[in-house]
Amino acid sequence: MTVPESAAPPIVTIDGERIALGPERRDLLPLVQRWHNDFTALRSLGDPPVPQTLEQASAEYDHHATIPEMVRFLIYERATWRPIGLTLLHDIEYRQGTCLGYLGHPHGSSALSRSARGAIRSVESGVAA
């Protein structure tokens, strides 16, 4: 599957040197579905290795959008703006500055750390105001 090309880079929520994080996008659900059907990648997430249809990926996307304690980010390779994985924060306690998370790419640990720090910092500044 090819990634839709665009003249502009994607929306970036948290920017890093080699990777950037942005909100998950509905137009990339076929790519995310492909990742969810890679049983080798699923092994590190603790999810059961079962095939996922595009309809299931869409339902999961819609479901996650309704949970304020859960944030999913697409991980982009900055050099090309190519999406290379997902990272997810859940059980977010903004006031305590804590959360749990999982990664979906070799850059995941960097992305997870960056997303946790960035998300908590941005909300802290709003809470402190």
VMD Tcl script that builds the backbone (N, CA, C; Angstrom):
set m [mol new atoms 387]
animate dup $m
set s [atomselect $m all]
$s set {name element resname resid chain x y z} {
  {N N MET 1 A 0.836 -1.181 0.000}
  {CA C MET 1 A 0.000 0.000 0.000}
  {C C MET 1 A 0.874 1.234 0.000}
  {N N THR 2 A 0.525 2.195 -0.802}
  {CA C THR 2 A 1.275 3.433 -0.809}
  {C C THR 2 A 0.603 4.439 0.102}
  {N N VAL 3 A 1.423 5.285 0.680}
  {CA C VAL 3 A 0.926 6.327 1.568}
  {C C VAL 3 A 0.488 7.502 0.708}
  {N N PRO 4 A -0.677 8.111 1.023}
  {CA C PRO 4 A -1.106 9.267 0.233}
  {C C PRO 4 A -0.056 10.372 0.280}
  {N N GLU 5 A 0.276 10.890 -0.904}
  {CA C GLU 5 A 1.278 11.944 -0.951}
  {C C GLU 5 A 0.598 13.290 -0.794}
  {N N SER 6 A 1.296 14.196 -0.158}
  {CA C SER 6 A 0.755 15.512 0.093}
  {C C SER 6 A 1.892 16.508 -0.022}
  {N N ALA 7 A 1.582 17.709 -0.463}
  {CA C ALA 7 A 2.609 18.733 -0.585}
  {C C ALA 7 A 3.069 19.201 0.790}
  {N N ALA 8 A 2.188 19.163 1.756}
  {CA C ALA 8 A 2.508 19.653 3.094}
  {C C ALA 8 A 2.789 18.479 4.030}
  {N N PRO 9 A 3.669 18.691 5.019}
  {CA C PRO 9 A 3.882 17.623 6.008}
  {C C PRO 9 A 2.611 17.413 6.830}
  {N N PRO 10 A 2.521 16.283 7.523}
  {CA C PRO 10 A 1.334 16.015 8.333}
  {C C PRO 10 A 1.277 16.959 9.540}
  {N N ILE 11 A 0.157 16.957 10.208}
  {CA C ILE 11 A 0.037 17.695 11.469}
  {C C ILE 11 A 1.004 17.054 12.455}
  {N N VAL 12 A 1.833 17.854 13.077}
  {CA C VAL 12 A 2.816 17.363 14.040}
  {C C VAL 12 A 2.468 17.917 15.406}
  {N N THR 13 A 2.290 17.014 16.355}
  {CA C THR 13 A 1.973 17.394 17.720}
  {C C THR 13 A 3.237 17.546 18.543}
  {N N ILE 14 A 4.160 16.601 18.379}
  {CA C ILE 14 A 5.419 16.600 19.120}
  {C C ILE 14 A 6.526 16.312 18.121}
  {N N ASP 15 A 7.499 17.217 18.050}
  {CA C ASP 15 A 8.550 17.124 17.043}
  {C C ASP 15 A 9.861 16.702 17.685}
  {N N GLY 16 A 10.581 15.835 17.008}
  {CA C GLY 16 A 11.886 15.397 17.482}
  {C C GLY 16 A 12.910 15.525 16.376}
  {N N GLU 17 A 14.111 15.077 16.653}
  {CA C GLU 17 A 15.190 15.188 15.679}
  {C C GLU 17 A 14.997 14.234 14.502}
  {N N ARG 18 A 14.695 12.952 14.793}
  {CA C ARG 18 A 14.542 11.947 13.730}
  {C C ARG 18 A 13.097 11.538 13.496}
  {N N ILE 19 A 12.267 11.691 14.498}
  {CA C ILE 19 A 10.860 11.306 14.375}
  {C C ILE 19 A 9.972 12.433 14.859}
  {N N ALA 20 A 8.734 12.392 14.430}
  {CA C ALA 20 A 7.726 13.346 14.887}
  {C C ALA 20 A 6.451 12.556 15.154}
  {N N LEU 21 A 5.633 13.083 16.033}
  {CA C LEU 21 A 4.371 12.435 16.386}
  {C C LEU 21 A 3.215 13.337 16.002}
  {N N GLY 22 A 2.196 12.720 15.435}
  {CA C GLY 22 A 1.003 13.463 15.072}
  {C C GLY 22 A -0.224 12.615 15.334}
  {N N PRO 23 A -1.396 13.219 15.249}
  {CA C PRO 23 A -2.617 12.461 15.506}
  {C C PRO 23 A -2.822 11.371 14.465}
  {N N GLU 24 A -3.447 10.307 14.903}
  {CA C GLU 24 A -3.801 9.236 13.973}
  {C C GLU 24 A -4.763 9.803 12.937}
  {N N ARG 25 A -4.673 9.313 11.700}
  {CA C ARG 25 A -5.483 9.848 10.606}
  {C C ARG 25 A -6.332 8.750 9.977}
  {N N ARG 26 A -7.584 9.091 9.731}
  {CA C ARG 26 A -8.509 8.122 9.127}
  {C C ARG 26 A -8.035 7.687 7.739}
  {N N ASP 27 A -7.441 8.597 6.962}
  {CA C ASP 27 A -7.026 8.224 5.607}
  {C C ASP 27 A -5.884 7.216 5.611}
  {N N LEU 28 A -5.221 7.027 6.764}
  {CA C LEU 28 A -4.143 6.048 6.852}
  {C C LEU 28 A -4.591 4.743 7.528}
  {N N LEU 29 A -5.894 4.578 7.733}
  {CA C LEU 29 A -6.384 3.342 8.353}
  {C C LEU 29 A -5.975 2.083 7.581}
  {N N PRO 30 A -5.950 2.080 6.240}
  {CA C PRO 30 A -5.481 0.866 5.563}
  {C C PRO 30 A -4.037 0.508 5.934}
  {N N LEU 31 A -3.191 1.503 6.139}
  {CA C LEU 31 A -1.809 1.243 6.557}
  {C C LEU 31 A -1.779 0.711 7.990}
  {N N VAL 32 A -2.542 1.318 8.873}
  {CA C VAL 32 A -2.611 0.859 10.269}
  {C C VAL 32 A -3.162 -0.567 10.313}
  {N N GLN 33 A -4.163 -0.845 9.484}
  {CA C GLN 33 A -4.706 -2.202 9.417}
  {C C GLN 33 A -3.616 -3.184 8.995}
  {N N ARG 34 A -2.792 -2.784 8.042}
  {CA C ARG 34 A -1.688 -3.648 7.600}
  {C C ARG 34 A -0.748 -3.930 8.773}
  {N N TRP 35 A -0.420 -2.896 9.556}
  {CA C TRP 35 A 0.451 -3.088 10.715}
  {C C TRP 35 A -0.192 -4.040 11.716}
  {N N HIS 36 A -1.507 -3.896 11.916}
  {CA C HIS 36 A -2.205 -4.758 12.879}
  {C C HIS 36 A -2.308 -6.197 12.405}
  {N N ASN 37 A -2.069 -6.428 11.136}
  {CA C ASN 37 A -2.060 -7.786 10.609}
  {C C ASN 37 A -0.656 -8.369 10.521}
  {N N ASP 38 A 0.326 -7.657 11.005}
  {CA C ASP 38 A 1.708 -8.137 11.070}
  {C C ASP 38 A 1.887 -8.806 12.436}
  {N N PHE 39 A 1.768 -10.125 12.458}
  {CA C PHE 39 A 1.789 -10.848 13.738}
  {C C PHE 39 A 3.116 -10.696 14.475}
  {N N THR 40 A 4.199 -10.463 13.755}
  {CA C THR 40 A 5.486 -10.238 14.416}
  {C C THR 40 A 5.435 -8.955 15.236}
  {N N ALA 41 A 4.847 -7.898 14.666}
  {CA C ALA 41 A 4.721 -6.632 15.391}
  {C C ALA 41 A 3.749 -6.771 16.563}
  {N N LEU 42 A 2.666 -7.499 16.373}
  {CA C LEU 42 A 1.676 -7.660 17.441}
  {C C LEU 42 A 2.247 -8.378 18.653}
  {N N ARG 43 A 3.222 -9.238 18.422}
  {CA C ARG 43 A 3.816 -10.007 19.517}
  {C C ARG 43 A 4.326 -9.081 20.628}
  {N N SER 44 A 4.909 -7.935 20.253}
  {CA C SER 44 A 5.459 -7.021 21.252}
  {C C SER 44 A 4.395 -6.183 21.933}
  {N N LEU 45 A 3.161 -6.183 21.413}
  {CA C LEU 45 A 2.106 -5.361 21.978}
  {C C LEU 45 A 1.225 -6.115 22.965}
  {N N GLY 46 A 1.326 -7.427 22.966}
  {CA C GLY 46 A 0.487 -8.213 23.857}
  {C C GLY 46 A -0.904 -8.467 23.310}
  {N N ASP 47 A -1.187 -8.005 22.085}
  {CA C ASP 47 A -2.486 -8.253 21.472}
  {C C ASP 47 A -2.515 -9.670 20.914}
  {N N PRO 48 A -3.681 -10.306 20.920}
  {CA C PRO 48 A -3.759 -11.645 20.334}
  {C C PRO 48 A -3.527 -11.565 18.828}
  {N N PRO 49 A -2.823 -12.543 18.275}
  {CA C PRO 49 A -2.549 -12.525 16.837}
  {C C PRO 49 A -3.761 -12.984 16.032}
  {N N VAL 50 A -4.652 -12.046 15.769}
  {CA C VAL 50 A -5.830 -12.339 14.953}
  {C C VAL 50 A -5.898 -11.322 13.824}
  {N N PRO 51 A -6.345 -11.744 12.650}
  {CA C PRO 51 A -6.456 -10.805 11.537}
  {C C PRO 51 A -7.440 -9.678 11.864}
  {N N GLN 52 A -7.182 -8.506 11.300}
  {CA C GLN 52 A -8.063 -7.358 11.505}
  {C C GLN 52 A -8.546 -6.863 10.146}
  {N N THR 53 A -9.855 -6.713 10.013}
  {CA C THR 53 A -10.430 -6.178 8.780}
  {C C THR 53 A -10.356 -4.654 8.814}
  {N N LEU 54 A -10.563 -4.030 7.670}
  {CA C LEU 54 A -10.586 -2.573 7.615}
  {C C LEU 54 A -11.758 -2.029 8.435}
  {N N GLU 55 A -12.863 -2.752 8.446}
  {CA C GLU 55 A -14.019 -2.335 9.253}
  {C C GLU 55 A -13.675 -2.362 10.746}
  {N N GLN 56 A -12.943 -3.378 11.171}
  {CA C GLN 56 A -12.526 -3.452 12.575}
  {C C GLN 56 A -11.538 -2.334 12.912}
  {N N ALA 57 A -10.622 -2.046 11.998}
  {CA C ALA 57 A -9.669 -0.950 12.220}
  {C C ALA 57 A -10.407 0.377 12.337}
  {N N SER 58 A -11.429 0.565 11.516}
  {CA C SER 58 A -12.223 1.789 11.557}
  {C C SER 58 A -13.003 1.899 12.866}
  {N N ALA 59 A -13.587 0.787 13.307}
  {CA C ALA 59 A -14.322 0.781 14.580}
  {C C ALA 59 A -13.386 1.069 15.745}
  {N N GLU 60 A -12.173 0.510 15.713}
  {CA C GLU 60 A -11.190 0.763 16.763}
  {C C GLU 60 A -10.786 2.239 16.777}
  {N N TYR 61 A -10.566 2.802 15.603}
  {CA C TYR 61 A -10.235 4.224 15.467}
  {C C TYR 61 A -11.340 5.078 16.092}
  {N N ASP 62 A -12.590 4.797 15.726}
  {CA C ASP 62 A -13.728 5.555 16.265}
  {C C ASP 62 A -13.835 5.388 17.774}
  {N N HIS 63 A -13.621 4.182 18.263}
  {CA C HIS 63 A -13.705 3.918 19.702}
  {C C HIS 63 A -12.630 4.683 20.466}
  {N N HIS 64 A -11.393 4.642 19.985}
  {CA C HIS 64 A -10.303 5.332 20.681}
  {C C HIS 64 A -10.513 6.839 20.714}
  {N N ALA 65 A -11.191 7.376 19.715}
  {CA C ALA 65 A -11.445 8.817 19.665}
  {C C ALA 65 A -12.380 9.281 20.777}
  {N N THR 66 A -13.094 8.356 21.413}
  {CA C THR 66 A -14.054 8.736 22.460}
  {C C THR 66 A -13.495 8.583 23.867}
  {N N ILE 67 A -12.244 8.158 23.999}
  {CA C ILE 67 A -11.664 7.884 25.317}
  {C C ILE 67 A -10.637 8.956 25.655}
  {N N PRO 68 A -10.980 9.892 26.554}
  {CA C PRO 68 A -10.042 10.975 26.853}
  {C C PRO 68 A -8.772 10.512 27.559}
  {N N GLU 69 A -8.804 9.360 28.184}
  {CA C GLU 69 A -7.617 8.852 28.885}
  {C C GLU 69 A -6.718 8.034 27.965}
  {N N MET 70 A -6.963 8.107 26.648}
  {CA C MET 70 A -6.175 7.342 25.687}
  {C C MET 70 A -5.829 8.253 24.503}
  {N N VAL 71 A -4.554 8.286 24.148}
  {CA C VAL 71 A -4.108 9.100 23.020}
  {C C VAL 71 A -3.217 8.243 22.126}
  {N N ARG 72 A -3.576 8.174 20.851}
  {CA C ARG 72 A -2.756 7.434 19.875}
  {C C ARG 72 A -2.086 8.440 18.955}
  {N N PHE 73 A -0.804 8.211 18.717}
  {CA C PHE 73 A -0.033 9.049 17.815}
  {C C PHE 73 A 0.511 8.198 16.673}
  {N N LEU 74 A 0.516 8.749 15.477}
  {CA C LEU 74 A 1.291 8.166 14.391}
  {C C LEU 74 A 2.723 8.639 14.567}
  {N N ILE 75 A 3.664 7.758 14.297}
  {CA C ILE 75 A 5.085 8.094 14.355}
  {C C ILE 75 A 5.527 8.331 12.911}
  {N N TYR 76 A 6.112 9.489 12.659}
  {CA C TYR 76 A 6.595 9.833 11.319}
  {C C TYR 76 A 8.110 9.899 11.308}
  {N N GLU 77 A 8.691 9.428 10.239}
  {CA C GLU 77 A 10.106 9.625 9.978}
  {C C GLU 77 A 10.231 11.054 9.440}
  {N N ARG 78 A 10.962 11.898 10.150}
  {CA C ARG 78 A 11.016 13.313 9.788}
  {C C ARG 78 A 11.607 13.561 8.396}
  {N N ALA 79 A 12.579 12.787 7.998}
  {CA C ALA 79 A 13.241 13.024 6.714}
  {C C ALA 79 A 12.280 12.919 5.535}
  {N N THR 80 A 11.280 12.035 5.646}
  {CA C THR 80 A 10.364 11.793 4.528}
  {C C THR 80 A 8.900 12.060 4.873}
  {N N TRP 81 A 8.592 12.254 6.150}
  {CA C TRP 81 A 7.221 12.369 6.676}
  {C C TRP 81 A 6.420 11.093 6.427}
  {N N ARG 82 A 7.136 9.987 6.268}
  {CA C ARG 82 A 6.486 8.685 6.080}
  {C C ARG 82 A 6.029 8.157 7.438}
  {N N PRO 83 A 4.764 7.716 7.560}
  {CA C PRO 83 A 4.335 7.099 8.813}
  {C C PRO 83 A 5.038 5.757 8.994}
  {N N ILE 84 A 5.621 5.544 10.177}
  {CA C ILE 84 A 6.397 4.328 10.401}
  {C C ILE 84 A 5.897 3.518 11.588}
  {N N GLY 85 A 4.876 3.982 12.288}
  {CA C GLY 85 A 4.363 3.211 13.404}
  {C C GLY 85 A 3.385 4.008 14.242}
  {N N LEU 86 A 2.966 3.384 15.315}
  {CA C LEU 86 A 2.018 3.979 16.266}
  {C C LEU 86 A 2.602 3.939 17.663}
  {N N THR 87 A 2.180 4.869 18.481}
  {CA C THR 87 A 2.438 4.797 19.914}
  {C C THR 87 A 1.148 5.211 20.601}
  {N N LEU 88 A 0.888 4.646 21.748}
  {CA C LEU 88 A -0.367 4.887 22.441}
  {C C LEU 88 A -0.094 5.158 23.908}
  {N N LEU 89 A -0.750 6.174 24.430}
  {CA C LEU 89 A -0.744 6.439 25.871}
  {C C LEU 89 A -2.134 6.125 26.384}
  {N N HIS 90 A -2.205 5.465 27.535}
  {CA C HIS 90 A -3.517 5.195 28.125}
  {C C HIS 90 A -3.422 5.335 29.635}
  {N N ASP 91 A -4.558 5.337 30.273}
  {CA C ASP 91 A -4.636 5.562 31.717}
  {C C ASP 91 A -3.874 6.834 32.086}
  {N N ILE 92 A -4.100 7.879 31.306}
  {CA C ILE 92 A -3.397 9.140 31.523}
  {C C ILE 92 A -3.970 9.836 32.751}
  {N N GLU 93 A -3.098 10.159 33.653}
  {CA C GLU 93 A -3.442 10.958 34.835}
  {C C GLU 93 A -2.698 12.278 34.691}
  {N N TYR 94 A -3.345 13.261 34.052}
  {CA C TYR 94 A -2.675 14.509 33.730}
  {C C TYR 94 A -2.190 15.243 34.973}
  {N N ARG 95 A -3.000 15.284 35.991}
  {CA C ARG 95 A -2.597 16.020 37.208}
  {C C ARG 95 A -1.419 15.360 37.916}
  {N N GLN 96 A -1.335 14.027 37.848}
  {CA C GLN 96 A -0.212 13.324 38.466}
  {C C GLN 96 A 0.984 13.210 37.518}
  {N N GLY 97 A 0.750 13.469 36.227}
  {CA C GLY 97 A 1.833 13.375 35.250}
  {C C GLY 97 A 2.263 11.945 34.978}
  {N N THR 98 A 1.304 11.004 34.990}
  {CA C THR 98 A 1.633 9.600 34.764}
  {C C THR 98 A 0.746 9.023 33.661}
  {N N CYS 99 A 1.221 7.937 33.064}
  {CA C CYS 99 A 0.440 7.205 32.083}
  {C C CYS 99 A 1.128 5.884 31.810}
  {N N LEU 100 A 0.418 5.016 31.138}
  {CA C LEU 100 A 0.978 3.774 30.620}
  {C C LEU 100 A 0.998 3.908 29.112}
  {N N GLY 101 A 1.765 3.055 28.440}
  {CA C GLY 101 A 1.791 3.170 26.997}
  {C C GLY 101 A 2.336 1.946 26.324}
  {N N TYR 102 A 2.198 1.914 25.020}
  {CA C TYR 102 A 2.823 0.869 24.224}
  {C C TYR 102 A 3.356 1.482 22.950}
  {N N LEU 103 A 4.243 0.759 22.317}
  {CA C LEU 103 A 4.907 1.228 21.122}
  {C C LEU 103 A 4.627 0.292 19.970}
  {N N GLY 104 A 4.758 0.823 18.775}
  {CA C GLY 104 A 4.525 -0.010 17.613}
  {C C GLY 104 A 5.596 0.115 16.547}
  {N N HIS 105 A 6.832 0.383 16.942}
  {CA C HIS 105 A 7.911 0.522 15.966}
  {C C HIS 105 A 9.243 0.531 16.691}
  {N N PRO 106 A 10.359 0.214 15.987}
  {CA C PRO 106 A 11.668 0.287 16.647}
  {C C PRO 106 A 11.958 1.648 17.286}
  {N N HIS 107 A 11.404 2.729 16.721}
  {CA C HIS 107 A 11.568 4.046 17.346}
  {C C HIS 107 A 10.538 4.257 18.452}
  {N N GLY 108 A 9.775 3.221 18.755}
  {CA C GLY 108 A 8.674 3.349 19.697}
  {C C GLY 108 A 9.074 3.827 21.067}
  {N N SER 109 A 10.193 3.325 21.608}
  {CA C SER 109 A 10.564 3.750 22.961}
  {C C SER 109 A 10.867 5.231 22.986}
  {N N SER 110 A 11.529 5.732 21.962}
  {CA C SER 110 A 11.780 7.175 21.868}
  {C C SER 110 A 10.465 7.921 21.696}
  {N N ALA 111 A 9.600 7.399 20.830}
  {CA C ALA 111 A 8.316 8.041 20.581}
  {C C ALA 111 A 7.440 8.012 21.819}
  {N N LEU 112 A 7.427 6.893 22.525}
  {CA C LEU 112 A 6.612 6.780 23.724}
  {C C LEU 112 A 7.075 7.768 24.779}
  {N N SER 113 A 8.368 7.831 24.998}
  {CA C SER 113 A 8.906 8.765 25.968}
  {C C SER 113 A 8.579 10.200 25.564}
  {N N ARG 114 A 8.779 10.523 24.295}
  {CA C ARG 114 A 8.520 11.878 23.801}
  {C C ARG 114 A 7.033 12.200 23.894}
  {N N SER 115 A 6.163 11.251 23.521}
  {CA C SER 115 A 4.728 11.524 23.555}
  {C C SER 115 A 4.240 11.709 24.977}
  {N N ALA 116 A 4.744 10.897 25.895}
  {CA C ALA 116 A 4.335 11.028 27.297}
  {C C ALA 116 A 4.756 12.380 27.854}
  {N N ARG 117 A 6.017 12.737 27.644}
  {CA C ARG 117 A 6.496 14.028 28.154}
  {C C ARG 117 A 5.744 15.183 27.517}
  {N N GLY 118 A 5.586 15.130 26.191}
  {CA C GLY 118 A 4.927 16.234 25.491}
  {C C GLY 118 A 3.465 16.372 25.868}
  {N N ALA 119 A 2.750 15.253 25.934}
  {CA C ALA 119 A 1.326 15.311 26.269}
  {C C ALA 119 A 1.123 15.819 27.688}
  {N N ILE 120 A 1.889 15.313 28.598}
  {CA C ILE 120 A 1.719 15.717 29.995}
  {C C ILE 120 A 2.126 17.183 30.184}
  {N N ARG 121 A 3.222 17.598 29.540}
  {CA C ARG 121 A 3.674 18.984 29.653}
  {C C ARG 121 A 2.637 19.941 29.093}
  {N N SER 122 A 2.059 19.615 27.931}
  {CA C SER 122 A 1.095 20.530 27.322}
  {C C SER 122 A -0.158 20.655 28.170}
  {N N VAL 123 A -0.577 19.559 28.779}
  {CA C VAL 123 A -1.771 19.628 29.615}
  {C C VAL 123 A -1.450 20.322 30.941}
  {N N GLU 124 A -0.260 20.073 31.481}
  {CA C GLU 124 A 0.122 20.755 32.716}
  {C C GLU 124 A 0.077 22.262 32.536}
  {N N SER 125 A 0.528 22.760 31.408}
  {CA C SER 125 A 0.528 24.209 31.211}
  {C C SER 125 A -0.898 24.732 31.173}
  {N N GLY 126 A -1.821 23.950 30.633}
  {CA C GLY 126 A -3.227 24.359 30.631}
  {C C GLY 126 A -3.855 24.262 32.009}
  {N N VAL 127 A -3.468 23.240 32.779}
  {CA C VAL 127 A -4.009 23.053 34.134}
  {C C VAL 127 A -3.491 24.141 35.052}
  {N N ALA 128 A -2.225 24.519 34.850}
  {CA C ALA 128 A -1.616 25.511 35.735}
  {C C ALA 128 A -2.176 26.903 35.495}
  {N N ALA 129 A -2.740 27.133 34.314}
  {CA C ALA 129 A -3.241 28.466 33.976}
  {C C ALA 129 A -4.479 28.828 34.769}
}
mol reanalyze $m
mol bondsrecalc $m
mol representation Tube
mol addrep $m
